[in-house]
Amino acid sequence: AQFEKAVKVIGETLKVDASNRLISISTKGVGKLKQVLNKFETAKIDLESISLHQPTLNDVFLTLTGHSANQENETNGERK
């Protein structure tokens, strides 16, 4: 129940994986991260964990096109 509540609290999400209970957001800087954490605190949502990573080229491609580079290659009949 808290996972669904967390998705609604964030409002904008890049990727939601309900089966693994993962929510991914993309942001520049810590401002947005602080806002999301404050929203969780206000809504009394406890986090199991949080992690940060620098975007990969595949992350950038996904953001720009809506699908991963691997999907693009498979669609064109190519395999990596």
WOKALIN-V16710 format. One record per helix or strand of 3 or more residues. SS is the DSSP state (alpha for helix, beta for strand). FROM is the first residue (numbers start at 1). LEN is the number of residues. Records with the same first field share a line. If there is no record, write none. Layout:
SS->FROM-LEN / FROM-LEN
//
This chain:
alpha->2-9 / 31-12 / 57-9 / 69-7
beta->15-3 / 22-3
//
